[in-house]
Amino acid sequence: MLKKILVYTATVFGLLIVVGTLVGTKLGQFSAMAAAGASFVPPPETVTAASATEETWENELRASGSLAPVQGVTLGAEMAGKVATISFESGTQVAAGDVLVQLDVTNELAQLRSAEAGADLAKLNLTRSKELREKGTNSTSDLDASEAQAKQAAAATDGLRAIIGKKTIRAPFAGRLGLRLVNLGQILKDGEAIVTLQTLDPIYANFSLPQQNLAQLSVGAPVRVTSDAAPGEIFAGKITAIAPEVDTATRNVRVQATLANAAEKLRAGMFASIAVVLPATSKSLVIPSTAILYAPYGDSVFVISEGKNPKSGVVEKTIRQQFIRLGPVRGDYVSVLSGLKPGEQVVTTGVFKLRPGMTVNIDNTLAPKAELAPKPDNT
């Protein structure tokens, strides 16, 4: 019995020694790992950087709008009739008064000749009645009747000429025609469309701006218009009208600018980008927009500062997170209203992977080029 107790005691004691050895070993490993972690210094992160610079930006109000003709109409048949002649080609330039379409007026011309003959006879009868009245050989009522017949005959001829004129469709103003919508021999109804006619030089640019910009707008203010229909070209114009009312749904005010379009590169209905040039200019502190770390609680940048490491004594570049207030954006740049000073360097790429206090190396060999008016390639 005593022997069993001794064996059991020795076994338990041996197990305790093994467990204690294992625990001690692990604790030593954990302590070594903690010490290594505490002394570990991560390698510097390679970043690109740029300095905050002051630039003078021209103030402008930007908007999107559409182009409209100074004069535009869809010409139609004022009276029903058959198309006899078509005197224009689609898309051509015409002058005011040019005949475009002639409807069949055969019956009206025949009636006009008859009416003109009656009018000539009525004039002769009126002349004879006046001569006879001077001699006293007819009554005043005879002269009155002759005058009435002459006026009726003249009115009949005028009515037929008006009908013929209505069946002769002319250009009401100079401009460019659209696509022909009728054919020879076609029977037209009253008001049926024939062709569109638009004056494209000059041309209107219609756009809207928020009501808070109303005080900055004035008739005669210069505008610049661009369109993807004429890449790289800027069309200059001036504000010619400002609507007296503000849209109650959007709180925007409608504005109309007029611009020259001699080459007719701009067409009615096109989408356009409009910039209203304001007279005042201001200096802005600007940085590349890629430097901004956007967040719901505030936008920030990582500012690079240089100093000695207190432990190693090596000069290092470290970063700190700086919250800023942003202003207008121009191309690849954004203006900073507060939170940054001129000359301070900020990280311009990879800001999402950084944290305050990190050391960095600056390598701008592959830095993206920021431009005020970027023109990306069409790929």
C-alpha positions in Angstrom: 0.0 0.0 0.0 2.8 2.4 0.9 4.5 1.5 -2.3 1.5 2.5 -4.3 1.2 5.8 -2.5 4.9 6.6 -3.2 4.5 5.7 -6.9 1.4 7.9 -7.3 3.1 10.8 -5.5 6.1 10.6 -7.7 4.0 10.5 -10.8 2.0 13.6 -9.8 5.2 15.5 -8.9 6.7 14.6 -12.2 3.7 15.9 -14.1 3.8 19.1 -12.2 7.4 19.6 -13.1 6.7 19.0 -16.8 3.7 21.4 -16.8 5.7 24.0 -14.9 8.5 23.7 -17.4 6.1 24.1 -20.4 4.4 27.1 -18.8 7.7 28.7 -18.0 8.9 28.2 -21.5 5.8 29.7 -23.1 5.9 32.7 -20.7 9.4 33.3 -21.8 8.4 33.1 -25.4 5.5 35.5 -24.9 7.8 37.9 -23.1 10.3 37.8 -25.9 7.6 38.4 -28.5 6.2 41.3 -26.5 9.7 42.8 -26.2 10.4 42.4 -29.9 7.0 43.9 -30.8 7.7 46.9 -28.5 11.0 47.5 -30.1 9.9 46.8 -33.7 10.0 49.9 -35.9 8.0 49.6 -39.2 9.8 50.6 -42.3 9.0 54.0 -43.8 6.0 54.1 -46.2 6.8 55.4 -49.7 4.5 58.2 -50.7 4.2 61.1 -53.2 3.9 64.6 -51.8 3.1 68.2 -52.9 3.3 71.6 -51.2 0.3 73.7 -50.6 0.6 76.8 -52.9 -1.2 80.0 -53.3 -2.7 80.7 -56.7 -5.0 83.3 -58.2 -8.1 81.7 -59.5 -10.6 83.5 -61.7 -14.0 83.4 -60.0 -16.7 81.9 -62.0 -20.1 80.3 -61.7 -20.5 77.0 -63.5 -23.7 75.5 -64.7 -25.1 73.1 -67.3 -27.5 74.2 -69.9 -28.9 73.7 -73.4 -28.6 75.7 -76.6 -31.6 77.3 -78.4 -32.0 79.2 -81.6 -32.5 83.0 -81.6 -35.4 82.3 -84.0 -36.8 78.9 -84.7 -40.1 77.7 -86.2 -41.7 74.7 -87.9 -43.1 75.9 -91.2 -46.5 74.4 -92.1 -49.3 74.7 -94.6 -51.7 77.5 -93.7 -54.2 76.1 -96.2 -54.9 72.7 -97.5 -53.6 71.9 -101.0 -51.4 69.7 -103.2 -47.7 70.2 -103.3 -46.8 71.5 -106.8 -43.2 72.5 -106.4 -40.5 72.2 -103.7 -37.8 74.9 -104.1 -35.3 74.0 -101.3 -32.9 71.3 -100.2 -32.7 70.0 -96.7 -30.2 71.7 -94.5 -29.5 74.7 -96.7 -29.3 78.3 -95.8 -32.1 80.5 -97.0 -32.9 84.2 -97.0 -36.0 85.9 -95.7 -38.8 85.7 -98.3 -37.4 82.8 -100.3 -40.1 80.5 -101.7 -39.8 77.1 -100.2 -43.0 75.2 -101.3 -45.7 76.1 -103.8 -49.1 74.5 -103.5 -51.3 74.0 -106.5 -53.1 77.3 -107.3 -54.4 76.5 -110.8 -58.0 77.2 -109.8 -57.1 80.3 -107.9 -55.1 81.8 -110.8 -58.0 81.2 -113.2 -60.4 82.8 -110.7 -58.0 85.7 -110.3 -57.9 86.4 -114.0 -61.7 86.5 -114.1 -61.8 88.7 -111.0 -59.1 91.1 -112.5 -61.2 91.4 -115.7 -64.3 92.2 -113.6 -62.2 94.7 -111.6 -61.0 96.4 -114.8 -64.6 96.7 -116.1 -65.8 98.0 -112.7 -63.1 100.7 -112.9 -64.1 101.7 -116.4 -67.8 101.9 -115.4 -66.8 104.1 -112.4 -64.8 106.4 -114.6 -67.8 106.7 -117.0 -70.2 107.3 -114.1 -68.0 110.1 -112.8 -67.9 111.8 -116.3 -71.7 111.4 -116.7 -72.2 112.8 -113.2 -70.2 115.8 -114.0 -72.4 116.4 -117.1 -75.5 115.8 -115.0 -76.8 112.9 -117.1 -76.9 110.3 -114.3 -78.0 110.3 -110.7 -75.9 110.2 -107.5 -77.1 106.7 -106.8 -75.8 105.5 -110.1 -72.3 106.9 -109.2 -72.5 105.3 -105.7 -73.4 101.9 -107.2 -70.5 102.1 -109.6 -68.1 102.9 -106.8 -69.4 100.0 -104.7 -69.1 97.6 -107.6 -65.5 98.7 -108.2 -64.6 98.2 -104.5 -66.2 94.7 -104.5 -64.3 93.7 -107.6 -61.0 95.0 -106.1 -61.7 93.1 -102.8 -62.4 89.9 -104.8 -59.0 90.1 -106.5 -57.3 90.9 -103.2 -59.0 87.8 -101.6 -57.7 85.5 -104.4 -54.2 87.0 -104.2 -54.2 86.4 -100.4 -55.2 82.7 -101.0 -52.5 82.3 -103.5 -50.0 84.0 -101.1 -51.1 81.5 -98.3 -50.4 78.6 -100.7 -46.9 80.0 -101.4 -44.8 79.1 -98.3 -41.9 81.5 -97.9 -39.1 81.7 -95.3 -40.2 84.3 -92.7 -36.6 85.0 -91.8 -33.1 84.0 -92.8 -31.8 80.8 -91.3 -30.9 77.2 -91.9 -33.6 74.6 -92.9 -34.0 71.2 -91.4 -35.1 68.0 -93.0 -37.8 68.1 -95.6 -41.1 66.5 -94.4 -43.2 66.7 -97.6 -43.0 65.3 -101.1 -44.2 66.4 -104.6 -47.9 65.7 -105.1 -48.6 65.2 -101.4 -51.9 66.5 -100.2 -51.3 68.7 -97.2 -53.8 69.5 -94.4 -54.1 72.8 -92.6 -51.1 73.2 -90.3 -49.2 70.1 -91.6 -45.5 70.5 -91.0 -43.2 71.1 -94.0 -39.7 71.9 -92.7 -38.0 73.5 -89.7 -36.2 76.9 -90.0 -33.7 78.1 -87.4 -31.4 81.1 -87.0 -28.1 79.7 -85.5 -25.9 82.8 -85.5 -26.1 84.1 -82.9 -27.4 81.3 -80.7 -28.9 81.3 -77.1 -27.4 79.3 -74.2 -30.1 78.8 -71.5 -29.1 77.6 -68.0 -30.1 77.9 -64.3 -28.2 79.0 -61.2 -29.1 78.8 -57.5 -30.9 81.9 -56.1 -28.0 82.7 -53.8 -26.0 83.6 -57.0 -28.6 86.1 -58.2 -26.7 89.1 -56.7 -23.6 88.1 -58.7 -25.4 88.1 -62.0 -25.9 91.0 -64.3 -26.9 91.6 -67.9 -23.8 91.9 -70.0 -21.6 89.7 -67.8 -19.2 87.5 -69.9 -19.8 83.8 -70.2 -17.8 80.9 -71.7 -19.6 78.0 -73.3 -18.0 74.6 -74.2 -19.6 71.6 -75.8 -18.3 68.1 -76.6 -19.5 68.8 -80.1 -16.6 71.2 -80.5 -13.8 69.7 -78.3 -11.2 72.2 -77.1 -13.1 75.3 -78.3 -14.5 78.0 -76.0 -17.4 80.1 -77.3 -17.5 83.6 -75.7 -20.8 85.4 -75.1 -22.7 87.6 -72.7 -25.7 87.3 -70.5 -28.6 89.0 -72.3 -31.6 88.1 -70.0 -32.3 87.1 -66.4 -35.7 85.7 -65.6 -37.7 87.9 -63.2 -39.0 84.9 -61.2 -37.3 82.1 -59.3 -38.5 78.5 -59.8 -40.4 77.6 -56.7 -39.5 73.9 -57.1 -35.8 74.2 -57.5 -35.2 77.7 -56.2 -33.1 78.3 -59.3 -33.2 81.4 -61.5 -33.1 81.0 -65.3 -30.5 82.9 -67.3 -30.0 83.3 -71.0 -26.7 84.2 -72.7 -26.2 85.0 -76.4 -23.0 84.0 -78.2 -21.6 84.2 -81.7 -21.8 81.0 -83.8 -20.6 82.0 -87.3 -19.3 78.5 -88.2 -22.6 77.0 -86.8 -20.6 74.4 -84.8 -23.3 74.8 -82.1 -26.8 73.6 -82.8 -30.1 74.0 -81.1 -30.8 71.4 -78.4 -27.2 70.6 -77.7 -26.0 70.2 -74.1 -23.4 72.7 -73.0 -21.2 73.7 -70.1 -21.5 77.3 -69.1 -19.1 79.4 -67.0 -20.2 82.9 -65.9 -17.0 84.9 -65.4 -17.2 87.1 -62.3 -15.2 90.3 -62.1 -13.4 89.7 -58.8 -10.4 87.4 -58.4 -9.0 85.9 -55.2 -5.9 84.0 -54.0 -6.6 80.5 -53.0 -4.4 77.9 -51.2 -4.6 74.8 -53.4 -3.5 71.2 -53.2 -4.1 68.2 -55.4 -7.5 66.7 -54.8 -5.9 63.2 -54.4 -4.5 64.4 -51.1 -7.9 64.6 -49.4 -9.1 61.9 -47.1 -12.8 62.3 -47.2 -14.8 61.2 -44.1 -18.3 61.9 -42.8 -16.9 63.5 -39.6 -14.5 65.8 -41.6 -12.1 66.0 -44.4 -8.4 65.8 -43.7 -4.9 65.6 -45.1 -1.6 64.1 -43.9 1.0 66.8 -43.4 4.6 65.8 -43.6 7.0 67.2 -41.0 10.8 66.5 -40.6 12.6 66.0 -37.3 15.1 63.8 -35.4 14.1 60.5 -33.9 14.7 60.9 -30.1 15.8 57.3 -29.8 18.0 56.8 -32.9 18.9 60.4 -33.6 18.1 59.9 -37.3 16.3 62.6 -39.2 12.9 61.2 -40.3 9.9 62.4 -42.1 6.7 61.7 -40.1 3.1 62.5 -40.9 0.2 64.0 -38.8 -3.4 64.1 -39.7 -4.8 67.6 -40.2 -8.5 68.4 -40.6 -9.2 71.1 -43.1 -12.2 73.0 -44.7 -12.4 72.7 -48.4 -13.4 75.4 -51.0 -14.1 75.4 -54.7 -12.6 72.7 -57.0 -10.8 73.5 -60.2 -9.7 70.6 -62.4 -7.4 68.3 -60.4 -7.0 70.9 -57.6 -9.1 71.8 -54.6 -8.8 75.0 -52.6 -8.3 74.9 -48.8 -10.2 77.6 -46.8 -8.7 76.7 -43.4 -6.5 74.2 -41.6 -3.4 74.4 -43.8 -0.6 76.9 -44.3 1.3 77.8 -47.5 4.3 75.7 -48.1 3.3 72.7 -46.0 3.8 69.4 -47.7 0.9 66.9 -47.8 0.8 63.3 -49.0 -0.9 63.1 -52.4 -1.4 59.4 -52.9 -2.3 56.4 -50.8 -3.7 58.4 -47.9 -6.2 55.7 -47.1 -3.4 53.3 -45.9 -1.7 55.9 -43.6 -2.0 56.6 -39.9 -0.7 59.5 -37.8 2.9 59.2 -36.6 4.1 57.0 -39.4 7.4 57.6 -41.1 7.5 58.1 -44.8 9.8 58.4 -47.8 8.9 60.8 -50.6 9.2 59.5 -54.1 7.5 61.7 -56.8 8.9 59.8 -59.8 5.5 58.2 -60.4 3.4 61.0 -59.0 0.2 61.7 -61.1 0.3 65.1 -62.8 -2.3 67.5 -61.5 -3.7 70.1 -63.9 -6.2 73.0 -63.6 -7.8 72.0 -66.9 -7.3 68.2 -67.4 -8.0 66.7 -70.8 -8.1 62.9 -70.4 -7.5 60.8 -73.4 -10.6 59.2 -74.9 -10.0 55.5 -74.4 
